[in-house]
């Protein structure tokens, strides 16, 4: 009760935590907390947390996430107990974590990357962060929160045409005999690279016979 009373007496205090050991230690928080239901101290009964006013809990849910258009990525969320929830059809409980993923996203150490944001107890979202490091290698930050009116799409990294594929020189397929490489948007060699961007579609013909189509589909 002593820590709770200290939080009540401080007009800026939002929540508190008491760590119980040989000597109890009180922590006052001036910002809303992210709920952690799995901390070992809870099962060991050596910590107690709560709002500044237990008679009227300040905990709020985050509003439903708005669907902007089919091409935008959709967040996937779990509540504080790890249960999946649909953030587009129901309000998101405080303590929930939401994830965003695209096949082309990579971390700074070139492993698969994703983004996360958590619902705080005041009904707002934490800044969206990558699973590793301060930014993804692709795409670069900053990243929108779940309630941002400008959500992300699942884009591809530029595809640089090379031959040989691994360590070769970039080239225009139209330079080859009998090859026709036709793109919706014209491509010009830039800084020695011939690249297909995420919003372009190209078709390769050989002796006027169809060979392949190159386009971005779900980040691949």
Buried (B, 14 or more C-beta within 10 A) or exposed (E): EEBBEBBBEEEEBBBBBBBEEEEEEBBBBEEBBBBEEEEEBEEEEBBBBBBBEEEEEBBBBBBBBEEEEEEBBBBBBBBBEEEEBEBEEEBBBBBBBBEBBBEBBBBBEEEEBBBBBBBBBBBBBBEBBBBBEEBBBBBEEEBBBBBBEEBBBBBBBBBEBBEEEEEEEBBEBEEEEEBBBEBEEEBEEEEEBBBBBBEBEBBBBBEEEEEEEBBBEEBE
